[in-house]
Amino acid sequence: MSFRQFVINNVRRNPKVYGPYFFTSFFAVTMFFVYALLVFHPEFKNNIDSSSTTMSYFAMIGFQVSQVIIVVFSAFAIFYAVSTFLKTRKAEFGLLLIQGINKKQLVKLIFWENMLAGLAAVVCGVIFGFIFSKVILLICSKILALTETLPFYFPWKPILLTFGVFGLMFLVISLVTSFTIRVNNLKALLASQKEPKKEIKASWYIALLALVLIGTGYSVVLLFTNPESFALTPLFTGVILVVIGTYFFFSQLLVFVLTRLRKRESFFFKRTNLLTFSELIYQMRDNVSTFFIVAIVSATAITAMGTSSAIGSSGLAEMSENPYAITYKAYGQDEVSKDIISYTEKTLHNDSYKRADGYFYQFSDNVDVFYSFMSINDYNTLMGLRDEAEIKIPTGTVVLLPTDSLSETKLKKDAPKKFELQFSNKTITLPVEKVAPINRFPYGSGSNGMPNVTLLANQTDIDMLWQESEARYKNAEDNSNAKIPYSIFHTDDWENTTATAKKLSDYTNNWNKKNQNINKGIYTGLESLALQWQNMQQTNGLLLLLTVLCGAVFYTFSAGFIYLRLHSDLKRDEQQYKMLFKIGLTKPELHKIVARQLRVMFFLPLFVAVIHSLVAFLALQNLLDFNIWQNVGIVIGIFIIVQAVYYFFVKHQYLKQLRRIMK
């Protein structure tokens, strides 16, 4: 048998050693290839540009940054994995040295084994990505809400880039790992499996610090994620505190609890608890980093997927944006241009569209307090577009209409009883009849003391106030009052108006180029709910591709770490349970001990991750008017199911190995 055949057989006949290494590397290569497939697509940038140039810029930058993150994390994770399972093979290396292989050949063997497994992962990852590239492009087009599906192209640049980056990475890792393993002490190599591990010493004050850090981090996140006091710096600080606290939770608090349980003889010596908890404490030195990585990565992935799912909902668009399909506002004009209205009706050519026209008034009194008014009749017409309840109020009174979440919150807490407008020697008092439900159109400036609050009044009251305000200005150039006409077209099927809205936007832009007058303030603005939703979907899609796919890579490596962690202790566990079997350990007791230990390893980090994510979702809910908990429940359920399936698979394989020694 040649040396080359020996290397190939070593890799092929050790699937439990190289299997996790291969599949995690394969997954990382595939994700990198997906990003490269989009970055180098000849029409991807143009499709994003058609919706938003800014979105296109961040998409390209985001994908490139994600590629770098994947490579850096993959290099770290693969190096850690290789180093770990090389340590488990020290006894094997000792036997090879006894049988006559020299140190130079051993180094060469390690190098080519790593290169063979790594290059196989690169080749398979690229082939898999290429075969399914059409499907990948279709899925990405859907996720990013692109108007036109990205066509298939031969991705020779992504293929070369993937081979170059990961080929170089595996070459460097193989060189480093092959030369860092120590083979000088043959006795130490042969006895490596018998070396005892030292227990982690837990301090009660550091264990308490873990709870303090996590609790403080949660409090900061919840405190600064609301419409009134949202700030990124405290939010980021809170996340850092939670991350640090999570590490101390596993390295100190968990160890502290386990050692305390060991001291309770009534609990520790009950049935199989002695074996279960002794083994957990013994393995904690190796498991701390694994638990920490799995918890943080899972929390990131769950939060990103849940947030993406919520942002992608059309219900959120209606709740957070102007809720009407097409909205025109004319500035410096008595009405929206008839040309624009005519073109819109011609383009829509659908009887299901409803139309509403009206005015939005902005004026001030003699003490320069600005107010935003809307006729109650115009408001009721708007309500009719979406079949919502109308409002009727007595003459001489007003209704407060909040147009954003912050103003709604303030009005619920403390709404004024009346408004007093000062005009010359006259004071006009308008009692507040009630507060209307939030409606994000119209979104006037409100009053000086109540931003984003529109006053609804009868048209006769508005006309009277308007005349009083107009009388203040002797010169037209000093007049800052504004009477803004609007025209709205609405349909319940607004999600399918994206293409139509783009045509209307182009027409409106061309009209403004011809008719816009900066000096007179002549300008027509267009808002489309479908385009706003598309922008939200693309933001959501970028978040999904940039965070969830990276999180999936991290989670896959973490799952590989768990499997590798179990495999590294398998020989020692076989010897331990073989001895216990001889002195009376039964198969049901073995199953119970192993199941307990694996449940802790698989579900404790996930439980911590779910708690972290729920706090993040509570903070997100504070910022939104849309219920996200259904989406959150689905995402968390998916993660629990995936982890459960992985748990049962690993438990079956692990028990299958151990049962062989009990026959």
C-alpha positions in Angstrom: 0.0 0.0 0.0 1.4 3.4 -1.1 1.6 6.4 1.2 -1.2 8.1 -0.9 -3.5 5.1 -0.4 -2.7 5.1 3.3 -3.8 8.7 3.6 -7.0 8.1 1.6 -7.9 5.0 3.6 -7.3 6.9 6.9 -9.8 9.6 5.9 -12.3 7.2 4.3 -12.3 4.7 7.2 -12.7 7.4 9.9 -16.1 8.9 9.2 -16.7 9.6 12.8 -13.6 11.8 13.0 -13.7 13.5 9.6 -17.5 13.4 9.0 -18.3 16.5 11.2 -15.2 18.2 9.9 -16.3 17.6 6.3 -20.0 18.5 6.6 -19.4 21.7 8.6 -16.7 22.8 6.1 -19.0 21.8 3.2 -21.8 24.0 4.7 -19.5 27.0 5.1 -18.2 26.6 1.6 -21.8 26.5 0.2 -22.9 29.6 2.1 -19.8 31.5 0.9 -20.6 30.4 -2.7 -24.2 31.7 -2.3 -22.9 35.1 -1.3 -20.4 35.1 -4.2 -23.2 34.0 -6.6 -25.1 37.1 -5.7 -22.2 39.6 -5.5 -21.0 38.6 -9.0 -24.4 38.3 -10.6 -24.5 40.7 -13.6 -28.1 41.8 -13.0 -28.4 41.6 -9.2 -27.1 45.2 -8.5 -29.4 46.6 -11.2 -32.5 44.9 -9.7 -31.8 46.3 -6.2 -31.0 49.7 -7.8 -34.5 49.8 -9.3 -35.9 49.8 -5.8 -33.2 51.7 -3.8 -29.7 52.8 -4.7 -28.9 52.9 -1.0 -30.2 49.4 -0.5 -28.1 48.2 -3.4 -25.0 49.7 -1.8 -25.6 48.1 1.5 -26.5 44.8 -0.1 -23.1 44.6 -1.9 -21.2 45.7 1.1 -23.1 43.4 3.4 -22.6 40.3 1.3 -18.8 41.0 1.0 -18.6 41.6 4.8 -20.5 38.4 5.4 -18.1 36.5 3.2 -15.2 37.7 5.3 -17.0 36.8 8.5 -17.7 33.3 7.2 -14.1 32.7 6.2 -12.7 34.1 9.5 -15.1 32.1 11.6 -14.6 29.0 9.5 -10.9 29.3 9.8 -11.2 29.6 13.6 -13.7 26.8 13.9 -11.9 24.4 11.5 -8.6 25.0 13.3 -10.3 24.3 16.6 -11.9 21.2 15.3 -8.7 19.9 13.7 -6.7 20.6 16.9 -9.3 18.8 19.0 -9.5 15.6 17.0 -5.8 15.5 16.6 -5.5 15.4 20.3 -7.8 12.4 20.4 -5.5 10.6 17.9 -2.3 11.0 19.9 -2.4 7.3 21.0 -2.8 6.3 17.3 0.2 8.5 16.4 2.2 6.7 19.1 1.4 3.3 17.6 2.4 4.5 14.1 5.7 5.6 15.5 6.2 2.2 17.2 5.5 0.5 13.8 8.2 2.4 12.1 6.8 5.6 10.6 9.2 8.5 11.1 8.3 12.0 12.4 8.6 13.6 9.0 6.2 11.1 7.5 3.7 11.6 10.4 3.7 15.3 9.8 3.1 14.7 6.1 0.3 12.2 6.9 -1.5 14.8 9.1 -1.0 17.5 6.4 -2.5 15.4 3.6 -5.3 14.0 5.6 -6.5 17.6 6.5 -6.0 18.8 2.9 -7.9 15.8 1.5 -10.9 16.3 3.8 -10.8 20.1 3.3 -10.5 20.0 -0.5 -13.3 17.4 -0.7 -15.5 19.8 1.2 -14.6 22.6 -1.2 -15.3 20.6 -4.3 -18.6 19.2 -3.0 -19.7 22.6 -1.7 -19.0 24.3 -5.0 -20.6 21.4 -7.0 -23.7 21.5 -4.8 -23.9 25.3 -5.0 -23.6 25.2 -8.8 -26.2 22.4 -9.3 -28.7 24.3 -7.2 -27.7 27.8 -8.3 -30.9 28.3 -10.3 -33.0 27.4 -7.3 -30.8 29.6 -5.0 -31.3 32.6 -7.4 -35.1 32.0 -7.4 -35.2 31.8 -3.6 -33.0 34.9 -3.2 -35.2 36.9 -5.6 -38.2 36.0 -3.5 -36.5 36.8 -0.2 -35.2 40.2 -1.5 -38.6 41.0 -3.1 -37.1 41.7 -6.5 -39.5 42.6 -9.3 -37.7 40.4 -11.8 -36.3 37.0 -11.0 -32.5 36.7 -11.2 -31.6 34.6 -14.3 -29.2 31.8 -14.3 -25.6 32.5 -15.3 -22.3 30.4 -15.3 -20.7 31.5 -12.0 -17.0 31.1 -13.0 -15.9 34.0 -10.8 -17.7 32.7 -7.6 -16.2 29.2 -8.3 -12.7 30.6 -8.7 -13.0 32.8 -5.6 -14.4 30.0 -3.5 -11.7 27.6 -4.5 -9.0 30.2 -4.0 -10.2 31.4 -0.6 -11.0 28.0 1.0 -8.1 26.2 -0.7 -5.7 28.7 0.8 -7.4 28.5 4.1 -7.2 24.7 4.3 -3.6 24.8 3.1 -2.6 27.2 5.9 -4.6 25.3 8.6 -3.1 22.0 7.4 0.4 23.4 7.6 -0.1 24.9 11.0 -1.7 21.9 12.6 0.7 19.4 11.1 3.7 21.2 12.5 2.2 22.1 15.9 1.5 18.6 17.0 4.2 17.3 19.3 5.5 13.8 18.6 8.8 13.8 20.6 7.5 12.0 23.7 6.3 8.6 22.7 5.2 7.7 26.2 3.1 10.8 26.5 1.4 10.1 23.1 0.4 6.5 24.2 -0.9 7.7 27.6 -2.8 10.7 26.3 -6.2 9.1 26.7 -5.5 8.4 30.3 -4.5 11.9 31.4 -7.0 13.2 34.0 -8.8 16.5 33.5 -8.8 19.2 36.2 -12.1 20.5 37.5 -13.1 24.1 37.0 -13.0 26.0 40.3 -16.2 28.1 40.6 -16.3 31.3 42.7 -19.7 32.3 44.2 -19.1 36.0 43.6 -18.3 35.4 39.9 -21.4 33.1 39.7 -23.4 35.9 41.2 -21.8 38.4 38.8 -23.1 36.3 35.9 -26.7 36.8 37.0 -26.1 40.5 37.6 -24.6 41.0 34.2 -27.4 39.2 32.4 -30.1 41.0 34.5 -28.5 44.4 33.9 -28.1 43.7 30.1 -31.8 42.7 29.9 -32.8 45.8 31.8 -30.7 48.1 29.6 -32.1 46.5 26.4 -35.7 46.8 27.5 -35.2 50.3 28.9 -33.7 51.8 25.7 -35.9 50.0 23.1 -39.0 52.0 23.1 -40.2 54.9 20.9 -39.5 57.5 23.6 -35.8 56.7 24.5 -34.4 54.4 21.7 -30.6 54.6 21.5 -28.1 52.3 19.8 -25.2 52.8 22.2 -27.0 51.6 25.4 -28.6 48.8 23.4 -25.2 47.6 22.2 -23.8 47.9 25.7 -26.7 45.8 27.0 -26.0 43.1 24.4 -22.3 43.0 25.4 -23.2 42.6 29.1 -25.5 39.7 28.3 -22.7 38.0 26.2 -20.2 38.3 29.0 -22.8 37.2 31.6 -23.6 34.1 29.4 -19.9 33.0 29.5 -19.8 33.4 33.3 -23.1 31.6 33.5 -21.6 28.4 31.9 -18.1 28.7 33.3 -19.0 29.7 36.9 -22.6 29.7 37.8 -23.4 26.3 36.2 -20.3 24.7 37.8 -21.1 26.3 41.1 -24.7 24.8 41.0 -23.4 21.4 40.0 -20.7 21.3 42.8 -23.4 22.4 45.3 -25.6 19.6 44.2 -22.7 17.2 44.6 -22.5 18.2 48.3 -26.1 17.3 48.9 -25.7 13.6 49.7 -29.5 12.9 49.7 -29.6 14.1 46.1 -26.2 13.1 44.8 -26.3 9.5 46.0 -29.8 8.9 44.8 -29.9 6.2 42.1 -27.9 7.2 39.0 -27.4 10.9 40.0 -23.8 10.2 41.2 -22.7 9.0 37.8 -24.7 11.7 35.9 -23.5 14.7 37.8 -20.0 13.5 38.3 -19.6 13.1 34.6 -21.2 16.6 33.9 -18.7 18.2 36.4 -15.8 16.3 34.9 -16.7 17.4 31.4 -17.4 21.1 32.1 -13.8 22.2 31.4 -14.3 21.0 27.8 -17.9 21.9 27.5 -17.9 25.6 28.6 -16.7 27.0 25.2 -19.1 24.7 23.4 -22.1 25.7 25.5 -21.2 29.4 25.2 -20.8 29.3 21.4 -24.0 27.3 20.9 -26.0 29.6 23.1 -24.8 32.9 21.6 -25.0 31.6 18.0 -28.5 30.2 18.5 -29.7 33.4 20.1 -28.4 35.4 17.2 -30.0 33.1 14.6 -33.4 32.9 16.4 -33.5 36.7 16.9 -32.5 37.4 13.3 -35.0 34.9 11.8 -37.8 36.1 14.1 -37.1 39.7 13.3 -36.9 39.0 9.6 -40.2 37.1 9.7 -42.0 40.0 11.5 -40.6 42.7 9.2 -41.6 40.7 6.1 -45.2 40.8 7.1 -47.6 43.0 5.0 -49.5 43.7 8.2 -46.5 45.5 9.6 -46.3 47.7 6.5 -49.9 48.8 7.0 -49.4 49.4 10.7 -46.1 51.3 10.4 -46.5 53.2 7.1 -49.1 55.3 5.3 -51.8 52.6 5.0 -53.2 53.7 1.6 -52.1 52.2 -1.7 -51.2 55.4 -3.7 -51.0 58.9 -2.1 -50.4 62.2 -3.9 -49.7 65.5 -2.1 -49.5 68.7 -4.0 -47.4 71.5 -2.6 -47.9 75.1 -3.8 -51.0 74.1 -5.8 -54.8 74.2 -5.3 -55.2 70.6 -6.3 -53.2 67.5 -7.5 -52.5 68.0 -11.2 -55.3 66.7 -13.4 -52.7 65.2 -15.7 -51.3 63.0 -12.8 -54.9 62.0 -11.8 -55.8 61.1 -15.4 -52.6 59.1 -15.9 -53.2 57.3 -12.6 -56.8 56.3 -13.4 -55.6 55.2 -16.9 -52.8 53.1 -15.4 -54.8 51.5 -12.7 -57.8 50.7 -15.0 -59.4 48.7 -12.2 -62.8 49.4 -10.7 -61.7 48.0 -7.3 -59.7 51.1 -6.6 -61.4 53.7 -4.4 -60.4 57.4 -4.5 -60.5 60.1 -1.8 -59.6 63.8 -2.2 -59.2 66.4 0.5 -57.0 69.1 2.1 -54.5 69.2 5.0 -54.2 72.6 6.8 -51.1 73.9 8.6 -51.3 77.4 10.1 -50.3 79.3 13.2 -51.9 81.8 15.6 -50.5 85.2 16.8 -48.2 83.6 19.3 -46.6 81.5 16.6 -48.0 78.2 17.8 -48.4 75.9 14.7 -51.3 73.6 14.3 -52.2 70.8 11.8 -55.9 70.5 10.9 -58.0 68.1 8.8 -61.7 68.2 8.0 -63.7 65.5 9.8 -65.5 64.9 6.5 -62.2 64.3 4.7 -61.1 62.0 7.5 -64.3 60.0 7.3 -63.8 59.6 3.6 -60.4 58.2 4.2 -61.8 55.8 6.7 -64.3 54.6 4.1 -61.4 53.5 1.8 -60.6 50.8 4.4 -64.1 50.2 5.7 -63.2 51.7 9.1 -65.5 53.5 11.6 -66.4 57.1 10.9 -66.3 59.9 13.5 -68.9 62.7 14.2 -68.1 65.6 16.4 -70.1 68.7 17.5 -69.2 72.1 15.9 -66.6 74.0 17.9 -64.8 70.9 19.2 -61.8 68.9 18.0 -60.6 65.3 18.0 -56.9 64.4 18.5 -55.5 62.1 15.8 -52.1 60.6 16.6 -50.0 59.9 13.5 -47.1 57.9 15.1 -46.6 55.5 18.0 -44.9 58.1 20.2 -47.7 60.6 20.0 -50.3 57.9 20.6 -48.5 56.9 23.8 -48.3 60.4 25.0 -52.0 61.1 24.3 -53.0 57.9 26.1 -51.2 59.1 29.2 -52.1 62.8 29.2 -54.3 64.3 26.5 -55.1 68.0 26.8 -58.7 69.0 27.6 -58.8 72.0 25.2 -56.9 74.2 22.8 -56.7 78.0 23.0 -55.7 79.8 19.8 -54.7 83.5 20.1 -55.7 85.8 17.2 -55.3 89.6 17.7 -57.6 90.4 20.6 -59.6 87.2 20.2 -59.1 83.9 21.9 -60.8 80.9 20.3 -61.2 77.8 22.6 -61.7 74.4 21.1 -62.6 71.6 23.6 -61.1 68.2 22.9 -63.9 65.7 22.2 -61.8 62.6 22.3 -58.7 60.8 21.0 -59.0 58.9 17.7 -57.2 55.6 16.9 -53.8 56.1 15.3 -53.8 56.7 11.6 -50.4 57.4 9.9 -52.0 59.7 7.2 -52.0 62.6 7.3 -48.8 63.1 9.1 -48.6 66.8 9.6 -46.1 68.6 11.9 -48.8 68.9 14.6 -48.6 71.7 17.1 -45.4 73.0 18.7 -46.1 71.2 21.9 -47.7 68.1 20.3 -45.7 66.9 17.3 -47.3 64.3 15.0 -50.8 65.0 16.3 -53.5 66.2 13.8 -56.6 68.1 15.0 -59.8 66.9 13.4 -62.6 69.5 13.2 -65.6 70.5 11.2 -64.9 72.3 8.0 -66.7 75.5 9.2 -64.4 75.7 12.2 -61.3 75.1 10.0 -62.4 77.9 7.6 -62.9 80.3 10.4 -59.5 79.6 12.0 -57.8 79.7 8.6 -59.3 83.2 7.9 -58.1 84.4 11.3 -54.6 83.1 10.7 -54.4 84.5 7.1 -55.3 87.9 8.4 -52.0 88.0 10.4 -49.9 88.3 7.2 -49.8 91.5 5.3 -47.2 90.3 2.8 -47.6 87.1 0.9 -43.9 86.3 1.2 -44.2 86.3 5.0 -47.1 83.8 5.0 -46.1 80.4 6.3 -49.5 78.8 6.3 -50.0 75.8 4.0 -53.2 74.3 2.5 -52.0 71.0 1.0 -54.4 69.1 -1.3 -54.1 65.3 -1.6 -55.5 62.5 -3.7 -55.6 58.9 -2.6 -56.2 55.7 -4.5 -56.7 52.6 -2.4 -57.3 48.9 -2.9 -57.2 45.9 -0.6 -54.9 44.2 -3.1 -52.2 46.8 -2.6 -49.4 44.2 -2.3 -49.7 43.6 -6.1 -49.3 47.2 -7.1 -45.5 47.4 -7.1 -45.1 47.5 -10.9 -47.9 50.0 -11.2 -46.5 52.2 -8.5 -43.1 52.3 -10.2 -44.8 53.6 -13.4 -46.7 56.2 -11.5 -43.4 57.2 -9.7 -41.6 57.7 -13.0 -44.5 59.7 -14.4 -44.7 61.9 -11.3 -40.9 62.5 -11.3 -41.1 63.6 -15.0 -44.0 65.9 -14.2 -42.0 67.5 -11.4 -39.0 68.0 -13.7 -41.3 70.0 -16.1 -43.4 71.8 -13.5 -41.5 72.1 -10.3 -40.9 75.6 -9.1 -38.6 76.0 -6.1 -39.4 79.7 -5.6 -43.2 79.0 -5.5 -42.8 75.7 -3.8 -44.6 73.8 -6.5 -44.0 70.1 -6.2 -46.1 66.8 -6.2 -45.1 64.0 -3.9 -46.0 60.4 -4.3 -46.2 57.6 -1.7 -46.8 53.9 -2.5 -47.5 51.4 0.2 -46.4 48.6 -2.1 -43.0 50.3 -2.7 -42.6 51.0 1.0 -43.4 47.4 1.8 -40.9 46.2 -0.9 -38.2 48.4 0.7 -39.1 46.8 4.1 -39.0 43.3 2.5 -35.6 44.0 1.0 -34.3 45.2 4.3 -35.7 42.1 5.8 -34.2 39.9 3.0 -30.8 41.5 3.5 -31.1 40.9 7.2 -32.1 37.3 6.5 -29.2 36.6 4.1 -26.6 38.5 6.1 -27.4 37.2 9.6 -29.4 34.0 9.4 -27.1 32.3 6.8 -24.0 33.4 8.8 -25.8 32.2 11.9 -26.6 28.9 10.2 -22.9 28.4 9.5 -22.0 29.2 13.1 -24.8 26.9 14.4 -23.6 24.1 12.1 -20.0 24.4 13.4 -21.4 24.4 16.9 -23.3 21.2 16.2 -20.1 19.8 14.9 -18.3 20.8 18.1 -20.9 18.9 20.2 -20.5 15.8 18.1 -16.7 16.1 18.2 -16.8 16.7 21.9 -18.7 13.5 22.4 -16.5 11.5 20.1 -13.3 12.7 21.8 -14.5 11.2 25.1 -16.0 8.1 23.5 -13.0 5.7 24.2 -12.8 6.9 27.8 -16.6 6.5 28.2 -16.5 3.0 26.7 -13.9 1.9 29.3 -15.8 3.6 32.1 -19.2 2.1 31.3 -17.6 -1.3 30.6 -16.3 -1.3 34.2 -19.6 -0.1 35.5 -21.4 -2.8 33.5 -19.2 -5.5 35.1 -20.2 -4.3 38.6 -24.0 -4.2 37.8 -24.9 -1.2 35.6 -28.0 -2.2 33.5 -28.8 -1.0 30.0 -31.8 1.1 31.1 -29.6 2.8 33.7 -27.0 3.4 30.9 -29.7 4.9 28.7 -30.9 7.2 31.5 -27.4 8.5 32.4 -26.5 9.1 28.8 -29.8 10.7 28.0 -29.5 13.1 30.9 -26.0 14.2 30.0 -26.9 14.7 26.3 -30.1 16.6 27.2 -28.0 19.1 29.2 -25.5 19.4 26.4 -28.1 19.9 23.7 -30.9 21.8 25.4 -29.3 23.9 28.1 -27.5 26.2 25.7 -30.7 26.3 23.5 -32.8 27.2 26.6 -30.4 30.1 27.4 -30.6 31.2 23.8 -34.4 31.2 23.8 -34.5 33.3 26.9 -32.0 35.8 25.4 -34.2 35.9 22.2 -37.4 36.4 24.1 -36.0 39.5 25.7 -34.9 40.8 22.3 -38.4 40.2 20.9 -39.9 42.0 23.9 -37.7 44.9 23.1 -38.7 44.7 19.4 -42.4 44.5 20.2 -42.0 47.8 22.2 -41.0 49.5 18.9 -43.7 48.0 16.7 -47.5 48.3 16.5 -47.7 44.9 15.0 -48.0 41.6 17.0 -44.9 39.6 16.2 -45.4 36.7 18.7 -47.0 34.3 16.2 -43.9 34.6 14.0 -41.6 34.3 17.0 -43.4 31.1 18.1 -42.9 29.5 14.7 -39.2 30.4 14.6 -38.5 29.1 18.1 -40.5 26.0 17.4 -38.4 25.3 14.3 -35.2 25.6 16.3 -36.4 23.3 19.1 -37.6 20.7 16.5 -34.2 20.8 14.7 -32.3 20.5 17.9 -34.5 17.7 19.1 -34.0 15.7 15.9 -30.3 16.2 16.1 -30.4 15.1 19.8 -32.2 11.9 19.1 -29.9 11.1 16.2 -26.7 11.7 18.2 -28.1 9.8 21.2 -29.0 6.8 19.0 -25.5 6.7 17.6 -23.8 7.3 20.9 -25.8 4.5 22.7 -25.2 2.2 19.7 -21.5 2.6 20.3 -21.8 2.0 24.1 -24.1 -0.9 23.8 -21.5 -2.9 22.0 -19.4 -3.2 25.2 -22.4 -4.4 27.2 -23.0 -7.6 25.2 
